[in-house]
C-alpha cells in the first residue's frame, strides 16, 4: 500500500516556521484587540466618573480634594 511521498526535513522545517509566523501574527492581533478592550473599559469608567462629577455640581478640583481627604482618612483609620 503506497503511503504517498514523505516530506523532507527541509519541508518540515519550512512548515513549522510558517506555522510559528502565523501564530505570532495571531498573538499580535489578539494583543491589539485586548489593548483596545482595556482602552474601552477605561473610557467607560471615566465616563461614569465624569457623570458623577457633573451630577455632584462640584468642579474637578473640589472632587479631587474630597477624594484626597477620604484617602487620608482611610489611611489614618487603617493605622
N, C-alpha and C positions, 0 to 999 in steps of 0.2 A: 504494500500500500504506500503510495507516494505521499509525502508529507508537505510538499511544497518547498520552495527554496528557503534556506535558513538565512537570517540576517547576519551580516558580517559584524565584527566587533566595532568597526568604524560607524556602521549604520546604527548600531545600538547606542553608541556614544552620542551621535548626532540627534537621535530621537530623544534621549534624556536631556540634552542641552535645550532642545526646543521645548520640551515639557517644562523644564525649570524656568525658561524665559517666559512662557505663557503663565505659569503660576506667579511669577514675580509681578507681571503686569496685572494680574488679578488682585494680588495683595495690595499693590499701589492704588488700584481703583477702589478697593474696599476701604483703604485707609482714608482716601479723599472723601468718600461717602460718610465715613464715621466722623471726620472733622466737620463736614457740613452739618451733620446731625447735632454735634456738640454746639456749633455756632447757632443753629436754630433754637436749641434749648436755652442757650444764654440770652438770645434775643427775646424769647417768650418770658423768661424770668425777669429781664429788665423791663419789659412792658408792664408786667404785674406790679413791680416796684414803682414804676413811673405813675401808673394809675393810682396807686395808694398815696403817693406824694401829692398828686393833683387833687384827690378827694379830701386829703387832710387840710388843704388850704395853706400848708407850710411851704416855705421855699426849701431848696435843696440844702442850703447851709444849716437851716434850722433842723431839718431831718437828720443831717449828719451829726449835729450836736446832741440831739436826743439819743441817737444810736450810740454815740461815744459814751454818754453818761450811763446808758444801760450796760454797755460792755464793762465799764469801770465798776459799776455796782455788782455785776455778776462776778467779776474777778475778786472783789472785796468779800463777797459772800462765800466764795469758794475757799478763801484763806482761813 
